[in-house]
Amino acid sequence: MLAPLRLILLAVATAPLIACWLLAVPLMLLVPATESVLQPLLVGTWAKVVLWIMGIRVTVEGDPPRGGFFLVANHLSYLDIPVLLAQLNGRFLAKSEIASWPVLGFLARATGTLFVDRSRKRDLTRVIAEVTALIHRGPGVIVFPEATSTDGAGLHGFKPSLFEVPSRLGLPVSCAALHYANPPGVRPAWESVCWWGDAEFAPHFWEFLKLRRTDATVTFAAEPVQAVGPDGPMDRKALSEGAKAVIEGIFTPSRPSADRP
């Protein structure tokens, strides 16, 4: 009974968010300053309620960035979204394909996600303008540079294209590492929480809802990666490599080496 009950509660918790967000959008367009209040109030509250419903206990290590920030993190699951939104006043920057995904695409749009078409180089110009305007208004931007979710055994390569944004703006890159763990006696997190490979969303999510508790840890790096070095501005490749090195330094595998093939 736990899974269907949680599904009902999630729908009940999400419906008011959608309604309030749609009502708030015109106000935020007319009075941009209201976004810094309404975004964390609506989306942040929704994320915290969702985590409670799903039995996710979050531990935060380090200090989350504040104000207009550009943060990158490793990507393990669809659960990364509420986990991070509960800690940060920010919007995700994601590939455009996600907008058309069932359920996840809907939630992404509802939480104000910005989308970029990585197959069109010209689209980056539009995205940089949108991100710049957003950061100047106060909220930050959250990016998963691996461009896919993983089993948590290690980091995949970072796509440097989106690091063009902090490179052009001279904006430091904040870094965070995500980790999931389940209590002893149940399926390990890399199987039941991390969403990777060819796993279909609906069956995976249904099985996850049956878990009584999941522990999530968000570790924020002590210092951001500076976009301007001693020799001048850092290019996007150097920024992506620097951010990956920082996250590797604070990363705890969700899939232990003993469980790897």
C-alpha positions, 0 to 999 in steps of 0.5 A: 500500500505504500507505493499507491499512497505515495503516488496519490500524495505526490499528485495532491502535493504537485497540483497546487504547485502547478496552479500557483506557478501558472498564476505567479508567472505573469507577476514575475514577468511584470515585477522580476524582483518577485521571482527571488521570493516566489521561486523558493517559496513555491518550488522549494516548498514543493521539493521539501514536501515531495522528499518527505512523502517519498521518505528521503532524508537529506544530509547537507555537507558544506554551504550551498551557494546563494544569490546568482550562482552557476552550480554543477553536480553529478547526476544519479536520478530523477530524485536529484531534482527535488533534493537540490531544489530543497536546498537551492534557489535555482533553476535547472538548465537541461537538454531540450529533449527532456521537455517532451518526456512524460511526467519528468518533462512536465515537472521540469517545465513546472519548476521553471527549467531552462532548456537548450538544444545542444544540436543547434550551436546558435541556441547557446546564444539564446541560453546565455542571454536567458541565464545571464538575465536569470542570474542578475535577478537573483536565482541560480542555475543548476546543471548536470554536465554528465548529460545523463544519469549514472549508477553512482560508481563514478563520474562520467565525462563532463560536457564542456558546452554549457560551461560557455555560460560561466566562461563568458560571464566570468562567473565562478562555478560552484560544485556539488556531489550527490550520494544515495544509500538505503538501509541494510536489508533492502536493494542497494541504492545503485539499483533502486534509487539511481536511474541509469542505463536502459531502465524505464522510468515508470517501473523504476519509479514504482519500485522506488516508491515501495522503499520506506526510507532513502538517505541522500547526501549533498556535499557542496565544495568549499570553494568554487572553480574560478572562471578567471585565472592568473592568465585571464578568463578560463575557457569552457573546457578548462572550467569543465575539467576543473569542476570535474576534479573538484567533484571527484574530490568530494564524491562518494560512490553510491555503487561500491567497487565490490558491486561493480562488474 
